[in-house]
Amino acid sequence: MSDVAHAPPAPPTLPDAWRAFALDPPRAWGSPCGTARIRATPEDFVVDEELGFAPQGSGSHALLRVRKRGANTDFVARQIAQAAGVRPMDVGFAGLKDRHAVTTQWFTVPLGKRTAASWDGATGDDWQVLEAHAHHRKLPRGALDANRFTLRLRDFDGDRDALAARLAAIAAHGIPNYFGPQRFGRQLSNLMPYVRASAGDRPRRLDDYALSAGRSLIFNAVLARRVVDGTWNTLRDGDLANLDARGSVFAVEAVDAAFLERVALQDLHPTGPMWGSEPANLAPVGDVQALESEIAAGFAPVCEGLARVRMAPSRRALRLAVRELRWEFEPDGAVRLELLLRAGGYATTLLRELVETREGPRD
């Protein structure tokens, strides 16, 4: 018997390419125009949800507009549930919002014996109800039209003229609609089940965070290829096109002048795959289909995991229009940005096209 101790096998690690697609995919507008500091205080990152519909005014739920500071969405939802005496799963919200920010977002909670008006002004740890209305049902995930951002980039060090020109170009032509790093979890933890599966340790069940992260990774990889190819903001024959700010998608058999004009106006965008295992009602064809299949084949553990849950495919716009974009260079060296992004768009994907960022207070 050998006296040599055998070290345990090293834990599986995330492939470098996966890490790059999650954290640092190719930029469309060139190198950053400088450096800046973000989220020095929560007030430097302000987000306001816009639902796109009015409260019903009657019903069995309260629709609450809540301002929170330095608190994550799940934490606030649990506190609302506790105050209402209901289960956390009974509290609805349209989407998760940044913790290190000041955000206003909407929640629903069953009324029970309470009135909607009784929620007005309610408070908890780092949150307060600003409005309360009766509503007919629980707010589902994704029931959101847009997010309005006010961002402050402190200690900007770079070329102001170049940054202003970059912002003007982005206002006119948009940015790649990458999923931001937060989609993949802290230290990319939402992707690790796939890495363990590729090493033979297949999890019994993939949670929703892992499923979303896997699909988002394939989407980012497809978008990265089209950024490199210069086709992320135009249509190709065989593409599926998306109407801006709407979920409808249609096939583009041949690109003509009318299509290109609508693309230039940011009324139409090419789309990429939110991968699934079930047959799609509508799919790209030709070179577009071949490119997407080739890229997805490089993520076999993800595709296998999606197949196990029979995930239905869908599409997402490759380009994100940055609406109502305004900027101001402040006397203290900060840059103030105001903008509107449709639901599903990440402000971090805009910032990385502008500057190299560092987070938190000054060292």
C-alpha positions, 0 to 999 in steps of 0.5 A: 500500500502506498503511503502517498496521500492522494489529494481530493480532485479539484472542484469543477471550474467555470470555463473561461468562455462562459465567464467572458460571455457572462461578465465581459462580452464584446463591446459594440461601441469601442473602448470605454471613454474613461473611468468612473465610480458608481453606487458610491451611495444608493442615491447614485442609482435610482430606478423607478418602475413603470407598469404600463397600466393603471390600478384596477381600483377594486378587487381582492389585492392591494397594489402597492408602490414601494420605495426601498433603499439598500434592500433587495426585492425578496426581503421587502416582499417577505416583510410585506407578507409578514405584515399582512399575515400571508405567505411570502409566495402570496406577495407579487412583484414584476421583477427583481430590483438592485439592492444597492440603489434607491428604487420604487417598484410595485407589489401586490398583497392579498387584502384579506380583511384590510382595505387598500387604504390601510397600506398607504404610508406603511413602512418596514426596514428600509422601505415605505409604501408611497401609494396603495390601490385596490387591484383585481389580482396578484402581480405576475413576474414580467408585468412591467413596461419599463424602468426609468433610471437616474444614474450618477457616475462619480469621479469621471476621468476621461474625454468628455467630448468622446463620452458625449459623442458616444452617448449621442450615438447610443441614443440614435442606435441603441446598445447590445441587449446583453443580460447583465452580470446580476443575471448569473448570480454572485460569483456566477453561482447560478451557472455552477449546476451546469459545471457540476453536471458536466463533471458527472454530478448532475443535480436532481433539479435545476431551480429557476435561477439556474434555468434563467442563467443558462438560457441567458448565457447562450443568448449572450454568446449569440449576441457576442458573435453578432456584435463581432460580426457587426450584425447585432443592430441590423437584420439578416435574411432569415432573422426573426424581428421584434417590434420595439417594446412589444413581444411580437416576433415575425420572420424576415425572409428577405431584408429590403429597404423598408425593413432597414428604414424601420431598423434605423428608427429603432422600431424593429430589432433582430432577435436571439434565442432564449434556448429551449428543447421544445419545437418553436412555433417560429424559428430563424432559417438559413445562416441565422439558424445555423449560427445559433445552433452552432453556438448552442452546441458549445453549451451542452450541459445547459441544453441538456438541463433545459431539455430535462424540464422541457423548456419552451423556446422564446426570443429576445431582441438583440438590440436595446433602445435607450430612450429619453437619454439625457446627460449632464457633466456636473461641476464636481466631476460627476456625470448625471444620466437619465434614461428609460429602458424597456423591461428586461434591459440592464443599465449595466449594459449601457454603462459598460459601453461608456466607462470602466466602472468601479463600485462603492465609496472612494477607497 
